[in-house]
Amino acid sequence: MTTPTVDAPTLAERLGNNSDPDPTLIDVRTPAEFEAGHIPGAVNVPLDELKGSLDELRTVLDDHHDVVLVCRSGARAGQAQEALQAAGLSSPAVLSGGIVDWEKTGGTVNRGRQSWELERQVRLAAGSLVVAGIVGSTVAPKAKWLSGFVGGGLVFAALTDTCAMGMALAKMPWNKRGARATGSALDQLTRKR
């Protein structure tokens, strides 16, 4: 199956073109990341919510011929694209380089309350667990296995381009906060039609 992408300058041009309808932008980051900064007009459908709403999304997005998925760097948007394609939608594109490249090219971003991005939270959690395992092993030698377990998880995450720690952190309360417009993301997408 193809994996269509769109780069930031092309997306900016398409959003600024008044003769065509704007693409539907679906931002798959956590609500807190979305609140910190997102492309104007984007709808926040976090990756875990998206994966749990594929049937409804397929119905809502059937009429949208131009869907662009957005995340921080493109990795989570790629996972969302795979899930949507497996559910029968062939058209969603991924913003290559994500919101990072969008900002680098001068794209407009609506800013709100700032928070740590999920990737940074994963680095903090993984690093803390490794240090705890090493320090703990001076008292209880078996604690070194905590560091080994985390290291193995990071290798697995890199090889599979998935991250169990990131998925777990995305469900934490501090990542669920964030202003969402009235109604669910599906309601927002339906109103955009």
RAVEN-V899444 format. One record per residue. N is the residue number from 1. SS is DSSP state (a for helix, b for strand, c for the rest). BURIAL is # if it has 16 or more other ideal C-beta (glycine too) atoms within 10 Angstrom, else .. D_CENTER is the distance of its C-alpha to the mean C-alpha in Angstrom with 1 decimal. Layout:
# RAVEN-V899444
N_SS_BURIAL_D_CENTER + N_SS_BURIAL_D_CENTER
This chain:
# RAVEN-V899444
1_c_._20.9 + 2_c_._19.8 + 3_c_._16.4 + 4_c_._16.7 + 5_b_#_15.1 + 6_b_#_16.0 + 7_c_._16.4 + 8_a_#_16.2 + 9_a_._20.0 + 10_a_._20.2 + 11_a_#_17.6 + 12_a_#_19.4 + 13_a_._22.6 + 14_a_._21.5 + 15_a_#_20.4 + 16_a_._23.8 + 17_c_._25.9 + 18_c_._27.8 + 19_c_._29.4 + 20_c_._26.4 + 21_c_._24.0 + 22_c_#_20.6 + 23_c_#_17.7 + 24_b_#_15.5 + 25_b_#_12.2 + 26_b_#_9.3 + 27_b_#_6.4 + 28_c_#_3.7 + 29_c_#_3.2 + 30_c_#_6.6 + 31_a_#_9.7 + 32_a_#_11.1 + 33_a_#_8.7 + 34_a_#_9.0 + 35_a_#_12.7 + 36_a_#_13.1 + 37_b_#_12.5 + 38_b_#_11.3 + 39_c_#_13.1 + 40_c_._16.1 + 41_c_._16.1 + 42_c_#_12.4 + 43_b_#_11.8 + 44_b_#_9.2 + 45_c_#_8.6 + 46_c_#_6.3 + 47_a_#_5.8 + 48_a_._9.2 + 49_a_#_10.8 + 50_a_#_10.1 + 51_a_#_11.7 + 52_a_._14.5 + 53_c_#_15.3 + 54_a_#_15.7 + 55_a_._19.3 + 56_a_._18.9 + 57_a_#_16.2 + 58_a_._18.4 + 59_a_._21.3 + 60_a_#_19.7 + 61_a_#_18.2 + 62_c_._21.4 + 63_c_._23.0 + 64_c_#_20.2 + 65_c_._21.0 + 66_c_._18.6 + 67_b_#_14.9 + 68_b_#_12.2 + 69_b_#_8.5 + 70_b_#_6.6 + 71_c_#_3.9 + 72_c_#_6.2 + 73_c_#_8.3 + 74_c_#_7.6 + 75_a_#_7.4 + 76_a_#_4.4 + 77_a_#_5.6 + 78_a_#_8.8 + 79_a_#_8.6 + 80_a_#_8.1 + 81_a_#_10.9 + 82_a_._13.0 + 83_a_#_12.9 + 84_a_#_13.9 + 85_a_#_16.4 + 86_a_._17.8 + 87_c_._18.3 + 88_c_._20.3 + 89_c_#_18.4 + 90_c_._19.1 + 91_c_#_18.1 + 92_c_#_14.3 + 93_b_#_13.6 + 94_b_#_10.8 + 95_b_#_11.1 + 96_c_#_12.4 + 97_c_#_11.8 + 98_a_#_8.9 + 99_a_#_9.8 + 100_a_._12.0 + 101_a_#_14.2 + 102_a_#_14.3 + 103_a_._15.8 + 104_a_._18.0 + 105_c_._19.5 + 106_c_._20.4 + 107_c_#_18.0 + 108_c_._18.3 + 109_c_._15.8 + 110_b_._16.6 + 111_b_._16.8 + 112_c_._17.2 + 113_c_._17.6 + 114_c_._16.2 + 115_c_#_14.5 + 116_c_#_13.4 + 117_c_#_10.0 + 118_a_#_8.8 + 119_a_#_10.2 + 120_a_._13.3 + 121_a_#_13.8 + 122_a_#_13.8 + 123_a_._16.3 + 124_a_._18.4 + 125_a_._18.5 + 126_a_#_19.3 + 127_a_._21.8 + 128_a_._23.4 + 129_a_#_24.0 + 130_a_#_25.5 + 131_a_._27.8 + 132_a_._28.7 + 133_a_#_29.7 + 134_a_._31.8 + 135_a_._33.5 + 136_a_#_34.0 + 137_c_._35.6 + 138_c_._38.5 + 139_c_._39.5 + 140_c_._38.3 + 141_a_._38.0 + 142_a_._35.8 + 143_a_._33.0 + 144_a_._32.3 + 145_a_._30.6 + 146_a_#_27.7 + 147_a_#_27.0 + 148_a_._27.5 + 149_a_._25.2 + 150_a_#_22.3 + 151_a_._23.2 + 152_a_._23.3 + 153_a_._19.9 + 154_a_#_18.5 + 155_a_._20.5 + 156_a_._19.2 + 157_a_#_15.5 + 158_a_._16.4 + 159_a_._18.5 + 160_a_._16.2 + 161_c_._12.8 + 162_c_._11.7 + 163_c_#_12.0 + 164_a_._13.9 + 165_a_#_14.1 + 166_a_#_10.5 + 167_a_._10.3 + 168_a_._13.5 + 169_a_#_12.6 + 170_a_#_9.7 + 171_c_._12.7 + 172_c_._15.0 + 173_a_._16.6 + 174_a_._15.7 + 175_a_#_11.9 + 176_a_._13.1 + 177_c_._15.2 + 178_c_#_14.6 + 179_c_._16.5 + 180_c_._15.7 + 181_c_._18.3 + 182_c_._21.0 + 183_c_._20.2 + 184_c_._17.3 + 185_a_#_14.4 + 186_a_#_16.7 + 187_a_._19.6 + 188_a_#_17.9 + 189_a_#_17.2 + 190_a_._20.8 + 191_a_._22.2 + 192_a_._20.6 + 193_c_._22.7
